[in-house]
Amino acid sequence: MRFGWPLRALGAELWWNEAWDLTFELLRDPWSHLNASLANFRYVPSPVDAAFFNWVDAYQVMNRGKGKVRPPALPRPWAPTGAAPDATRARVVDPERAERRARLADRLGLARS
């Protein structure tokens, strides 16, 4: 609903190519919920959060002293902790999935493998 279009408008008032264009804009926005979900962030960071952490990193590098080792970047609290994206999401068990996929393959004329 970010662009003012509800999902039920898809196909009636909003065409698929228009919906794809809007979705592509959401993917280009680094602060959108869709982008954060695909990156497996814990929460959606605001631009102020990111600017603050970047500023602290730059400040530490500028004031490290001559000849000293570059300090490591601060961990971003919104970033995943290193777990695989599939390991953090619960799998939904659907006993009818195989049957629906078989019906769809028959309807589309696809060979089953």
Buried (B, 14 or more C-beta within 10 A) or exposed (E): EEEEBEEEEEEEEBEEEBBEEBEEEBEEEEEBEBBBEEEBBEEBBEEEBBEEBEEEBEEBEEEEEEEEEEEEEEEBEBEBEEEEEEEEEEEEEEEEEEEEEEEEEEEEEEEEE
